[in-house]
Amino acid sequence: MPFYQYIATDLRKKIIDGIYPKESRLPNQTELATIYNTSRVTIQKALKHLQIEGFIESRQGSGSFVKGPESVYDYDATSYGGMTKKLGHLGKLDSKIVSFEVTFPSEKDQEKLKLQKNDPVYDIIRLRILDEEPLALEYTVMPVLLIPGITEDILKHSVYQYIQEELRLNFGKSHRRIKADKPDQYDIDHLHCQADDPVLEIEQTVYLDNEIPFEYSQTRHRYDKGDITVINKFSKHIYHL
């Protein structure tokens, strides 16, 4: 891959992740050349690539400005800082608690979270709403003993922020499976799907940095609420200019 494509990929990811939010000005070409240790010609090619894709626009005498993803619902599936981190910068993100209880894990929960049948878990269903539009329906299971103190107030904001800032736990790897499915009654009721609309489901298990799983979830999206992107990362040292 040419180095300008690597730069375009990295900048695209930062735009999707909100590091460079919509309407913000990118660093100028000289600054970007310094950041990526390359020439302005290479930076110009990368910016042209993003401009063609519709992520940025050039304003005469002012530089390059972020237009954002084609849909505000697009986000990078390789990151997992929680939906608040992924999409909160794009609008008003709310959480409606559909159900919340402490119960015991199913056989599948036990397998995914490495639990015994009598280990208590949170069983959570949340509807995520962006700018008053239903975005996703989240089904989440977490071990109570590993992640203590979850409340409805926390569920209305960011669970991941609570885990990192209050419990002082660090995230490790995650495993995701993305598939299409038919809508069920919950999808119809909460995502306003039609009975024949396809639904996109992301099933994931997320681990702490000590490789202990702390979340097993399925997140279901309407098919017309944007795309989920996968961005490959490349080591910079393998490229030769």
C-alpha positions as CSV (number, residue, x, y, z in Angstrom):
1,M,0.0,0.0,0.0
2,P,1.4,3.5,-0.9
3,F,2.1,5.6,2.2
4,Y,-0.5,8.2,1.2
5,Q,-3.1,5.5,1.5
6,Y,-1.9,4.7,5.0
7,I,-2.2,8.3,5.9
8,A,-5.7,8.6,4.4
9,T,-6.7,5.4,6.3
10,D,-5.4,6.9,9.6
11,L,-7.1,10.2,9.1
12,R,-10.3,8.5,8.1
13,K,-10.3,6.5,11.3
14,K,-9.7,9.7,13.4
15,I,-12.6,11.4,11.6
16,I,-14.9,8.4,12.3
17,D,-13.8,8.2,15.9
18,G,-14.4,12.0,16.4
19,I,-10.8,13.0,17.0
20,Y,-11.4,15.4,14.1
21,P,-15.1,16.2,14.5
22,K,-17.4,17.4,11.8
23,E,-16.7,21.0,10.7
24,S,-13.3,21.0,12.4
25,R,-10.2,22.1,10.5
26,L,-7.5,19.5,9.9
27,P,-3.9,20.4,10.7
28,N,-2.4,22.2,7.7
29,Q,-0.3,20.2,5.1
30,T,3.0,21.2,6.7
31,E,1.8,20.1,10.2
32,L,0.5,16.8,8.7
33,A,3.8,16.2,6.9
34,T,5.6,16.6,10.3
35,I,3.1,14.3,12.1
36,Y,3.6,11.5,9.5
37,N,7.2,12.3,8.8
38,T,6.7,12.6,5.0
39,S,6.5,15.1,2.2
40,R,3.7,17.6,1.5
41,V,3.2,15.9,-1.9
42,T,2.3,12.7,-0.1
43,I,0.0,14.6,2.3
44,Q,-1.7,16.2,-0.7
45,K,-2.4,12.8,-2.2
46,A,-3.9,11.6,1.1
47,L,-6.1,14.6,1.4
48,K,-7.3,14.3,-2.2
49,H,-8.2,10.7,-1.5
50,L,-10.3,11.7,1.5
51,Q,-11.9,14.6,-0.5
52,I,-13.0,12.1,-3.2
53,E,-14.5,9.9,-0.5
54,G,-16.5,12.8,0.9
55,F,-14.8,12.9,4.3
56,I,-13.2,16.4,3.9
57,E,-13.6,19.5,1.8
58,S,-11.0,22.1,0.8
59,R,-11.8,25.7,1.4
60,Q,-9.8,28.2,-0.6
61,G,-7.3,29.9,1.7
62,S,-8.5,28.2,4.8
63,G,-7.4,24.6,4.5
64,S,-9.2,21.2,4.8
65,F,-12.3,20.8,6.9
66,V,-14.1,17.7,8.0
67,K,-17.4,16.9,6.4
68,G,-17.7,13.7,8.4
69,P,-18.9,10.2,7.4
70,E,-21.7,10.0,4.8
71,S,-24.0,9.0,7.7
72,V,-23.7,10.1,11.3
73,Y,-24.4,6.4,12.2
74,D,-21.2,5.1,10.5
75,Y,-18.5,4.0,12.9
76,D,-15.4,1.9,13.1
77,A,-16.0,-1.7,14.2
78,T,-12.3,-2.1,15.2
79,S,-12.7,0.3,18.2
80,Y,-14.8,-0.6,21.3
81,G,-14.7,2.3,23.6
82,G,-18.5,2.0,23.9
83,M,-21.1,3.8,21.9
84,T,-20.8,7.0,23.8
85,K,-17.2,7.3,22.7
86,K,-18.0,6.2,19.1
87,L,-21.0,8.4,18.4
88,G,-21.4,10.9,21.3
89,H,-19.6,13.6,19.4
90,L,-22.0,13.4,16.5
91,G,-25.1,14.4,18.4
92,K,-27.2,14.0,21.5
93,L,-26.9,10.3,22.5
94,D,-29.4,9.0,25.0
95,S,-30.0,5.6,26.6
96,K,-33.4,4.2,27.4
97,I,-33.4,1.3,29.8
98,V,-35.7,-1.4,28.4
99,S,-34.9,-3.9,31.2
100,F,-32.3,-4.2,33.9
101,E,-32.0,-7.0,36.4
102,V,-29.5,-9.2,38.3
103,T,-29.9,-12.9,37.4
104,F,-27.9,-16.0,36.7
105,P,-26.1,-16.7,33.4
106,S,-27.4,-18.9,30.7
107,E,-25.2,-21.7,29.4
108,K,-24.0,-19.4,26.6
109,D,-23.3,-16.6,29.0
110,Q,-21.3,-19.0,31.1
111,E,-19.3,-20.1,28.1
112,K,-18.6,-16.6,26.9
113,L,-17.8,-15.0,30.3
114,K,-16.2,-18.1,31.9
115,L,-18.7,-18.2,34.7
116,Q,-20.3,-20.8,36.9
117,K,-24.0,-21.2,36.8
118,N,-24.5,-19.5,40.2
119,D,-22.4,-16.5,39.5
120,P,-24.7,-13.4,39.4
121,V,-24.8,-11.3,36.2
122,Y,-26.4,-8.0,35.1
123,D,-28.9,-8.7,32.3
124,I,-29.3,-5.3,30.5
125,I,-31.3,-4.2,27.5
126,R,-30.8,-0.6,26.4
127,L,-32.1,1.4,23.4
128,R,-29.6,3.8,22.2
129,I,-31.0,7.0,20.7
130,L,-29.1,9.6,18.6
131,D,-30.8,13.0,18.1
132,E,-34.1,11.4,19.1
133,E,-33.8,8.7,16.4
134,P,-33.6,5.0,17.6
135,L,-30.2,3.8,16.6
136,A,-29.4,0.4,18.3
137,L,-30.8,-2.1,20.7
138,E,-28.1,-3.5,23.1
139,Y,-28.4,-6.8,24.9
140,T,-25.6,-6.9,27.5
141,V,-24.5,-9.4,30.1
142,M,-21.8,-8.5,32.7
143,P,-20.5,-10.4,35.8
144,V,-21.7,-8.6,39.0
145,L,-18.6,-9.6,41.0
146,L,-16.2,-8.4,38.3
147,I,-18.1,-5.1,37.5
148,P,-19.8,-4.1,40.8
149,G,-22.0,-1.1,41.3
150,I,-23.8,-0.8,38.0
151,T,-26.9,1.4,38.5
152,E,-29.7,2.8,36.2
153,D,-28.0,6.2,36.3
154,I,-24.7,4.7,35.0
155,L,-26.7,2.8,32.3
156,K,-28.2,6.1,31.1
157,H,-24.7,7.4,30.5
158,S,-21.5,5.4,29.7
159,V,-20.9,2.0,31.3
160,Y,-17.4,1.9,29.8
161,Q,-16.5,5.3,31.3
162,Y,-17.6,4.0,34.7
163,I,-15.5,0.9,34.3
164,Q,-12.4,2.8,33.3
165,E,-12.7,5.9,35.6
166,E,-14.4,4.5,38.7
167,L,-13.4,0.9,38.8
168,R,-9.9,1.7,37.3
169,L,-10.0,-1.3,35.0
170,N,-8.3,-1.4,31.7
171,F,-9.7,-2.9,28.5
172,G,-7.9,-5.6,26.5
173,K,-8.9,-7.4,23.3
174,S,-12.4,-8.0,21.9
175,H,-13.9,-10.6,19.7
176,R,-16.7,-9.6,17.3
177,R,-19.1,-11.4,14.9
178,I,-21.2,-9.3,12.5
179,K,-24.2,-10.9,10.8
180,A,-27.5,-10.1,9.2
181,D,-30.8,-11.2,10.9
182,K,-34.5,-10.9,10.6
183,P,-36.2,-8.5,13.0
184,D,-37.9,-9.8,16.1
185,Q,-40.7,-8.1,18.0
186,Y,-38.2,-6.0,20.1
187,D,-36.6,-4.7,16.9
188,I,-40.1,-3.8,15.5
189,D,-41.2,-2.1,18.8
190,H,-38.0,-0.2,19.6
191,L,-36.1,0.3,16.3
192,H,-39.3,0.9,14.4
193,C,-38.4,-1.8,11.9
194,Q,-40.8,-3.3,9.4
195,A,-41.4,-7.0,9.7
196,D,-39.4,-7.6,6.5
197,D,-36.5,-5.2,7.2
198,P,-33.1,-6.8,7.7
199,V,-31.2,-6.1,10.9
200,L,-27.5,-6.0,11.4
201,E,-26.2,-7.6,14.6
202,I,-22.8,-7.3,16.3
203,E,-22.1,-10.0,18.8
204,Q,-19.1,-9.4,20.9
205,T,-17.1,-10.5,23.9
206,V,-14.8,-7.9,25.5
207,Y,-11.9,-8.6,27.8
208,L,-10.0,-6.7,30.4
209,D,-6.2,-6.4,29.9
210,N,-5.7,-9.5,32.1
211,E,-7.7,-11.5,29.5
212,I,-10.8,-11.9,31.8
213,P,-14.0,-11.4,29.8
214,F,-16.3,-8.8,31.3
215,E,-19.0,-8.3,28.6
216,Y,-20.9,-10.4,26.3
217,S,-23.4,-8.5,24.1
218,Q,-25.5,-8.4,21.0
219,T,-26.1,-4.9,19.4
220,R,-28.8,-4.8,16.8
221,H,-29.0,-2.0,14.2
222,R,-31.6,-1.1,11.6
223,Y,-30.2,-1.7,8.1
224,D,-30.7,1.9,7.0
225,K,-28.9,3.5,9.9
226,G,-25.5,3.7,8.3
227,D,-22.5,1.4,7.8
228,I,-20.0,-0.2,10.1
229,T,-16.5,0.1,8.8
230,V,-13.5,-2.0,9.4
231,I,-10.1,-0.2,9.2
232,N,-6.9,-2.2,8.9
233,K,-3.8,-0.9,10.7
234,F,-0.4,-1.1,9.1
235,S,3.0,-0.6,10.6
236,K,4.5,2.6,9.3
237,H,8.0,1.3,9.1
238,I,7.2,-1.2,6.3
239,Y,6.6,1.7,3.8
240,H,9.3,3.2,1.6
241,L,8.9,6.6,0.2
